[in-house]
C-alpha cells in the first residue's frame, strides 16, 4: 500500500536572505520532522532546529515535536528580535516629548 504524503513549505528569513523550501512529508508528520526533512539547516548553519521557535502561518507552535502538519502549511522559523518593539516605542515617545517641550 502506498503511504499518503502531503506538501508543506518551510520558510526562514535571515538578515541577508530568505529561503522558501517545498517539502513532501508523510501524512501525520510533525512540524519538527518536516523541518528536519526540508534540509534548511544545511543552508543556515546557525539554526538549531531542535529548539528554534516555529509557527504555522504566523501562529507560534508550542510543541513542534507533537504538532502534526496539514497539507499546504507554511512552517515559519523565527529568529530573536534585535530590539524590543515596546522599548523602541517608549524611547521614540520620550524623544518626541522632549522635542515638544524644547520647541515651546
N, C-alpha and C positions, 0 to 999 in steps of 0.2 A: 504494500500500500504506500502511496506517495504521501510524504509529510507535507502538511499545509504550511505555506510560507507567506509572509507579509513584507511590504516595503515600508521603510521609515527613513527619515532624514536625520542626520546628526550635524549640528552647526556649532561653530566656535568662532568668536571674533577676538583676535589678539589685537594689540595696539597697532601693529603694522599690516595685518592682513586678516581676511576672513575666509573660512572654508565651510562649504556645504557638501556633505557626502551622502549619497543614497546607499542604503544597505538593506539587504534582504535577510530576514531572520525567521526562524521557525515561529509559528503561531504560539503565543504564550510566553515568548521570551521576555526577560525583564529589561528594564531600562539599562541597567549596568551591563548586561550581556550584549545588548545592541551597541553600546559604546565601545566595548572591547572588540566586537566583531568589525566595527567600522574601520579600525586601524588609525583613528585620528591621533592616538598617542604617538605614532611614528612621525607625524607631521609637526607635532608640538610636544617636544620632549619635556617641557616644564609642567605639563599637565599630570596630575596624579589622579588617574581615572578611578582608582579605588576609593577616593574620598572627596573628589571635587563636587561642589554643589551643581545640581542639574534641575531642569524643568522641562515641561512639555507645553509649548505654545504660551510661554510666559508665566506658567504656574509652577512654583517650586515643588519638587517631589521629595517628600520627607524620607522615604526609604527606597532608593532606586534598585536595591537588591531584591525587592519583593514586588515592585510595581510592574505589572505587565504592560507592554506597549500594544497599541492598536494600529491597524493599517493606516498609513498616512500621517502618523505622529511626527512632529518635528521636535527632536530632543535637543535642548539647548544647554550648552556647558557655560556656566557663569564664572567670571573671574572677580576677584575682590575689587571693590571700589577704591580709587586712588584718593578720593576726598569724600567726606560725609556731606551729603546734599543739605542736610539741616544746618550744619556748621557753616557751609558756604553761604546760605541764605542769611544766616544770622550776621555774619561779617559784612555782607553786602548791605543789609539794612542799617547796621551801625555806621558804616561809612556814609550812607545816604543821609542819615540823621545828622551826622557831624557836618557834612557839607551844607545842609539846610540851615543849621544854626550859625555857621560862618557867614553865610550869604545874607543873613537878616540884619 
